[in-house]
Amino acid sequence: MAEYKLTAVEGTTTGLQFQLLQVGIPINLTGANVSLTLTGSDGVDVNSPAIAITDTLNGKVTYTPLAGDLSSMRSPYAARFKVVSSNGAVQFVPSGYRDEWNVTTA
């Protein structure tokens, strides 16, 4: 069972915003590097998940998909963020089941 479910429209290229939390508290992303693993239902990872940190103290990030990143044919996607802190500690969000992203046709 997914931790969080997102629904997006195929071909979306505007930023999708997320807040990364640990036990309900925003993760401080100061000096951190955040990446996204986004895997289609076919088991193939999306190659372009660029993540921008938009609010370091409140754990907010934005993923801006490219035109071909989100396809209804590959839906649902499994998503998990990886946070590498400035001291090299690695944390995954969510830490349990990966989030589920459903993509619908336009």
Buried (B, 14 or more C-beta within 10 A) or exposed (E): EBBBEBEBEBBBEEEBEBEBBBEEEBBBBEEBEBEBBBBBEEEEEBEBBEBEBBEBEEBBBBBBBBEEBBBBEBBBBBBBBBBBBEEEEEBEBBEEEBBBBBBEEE
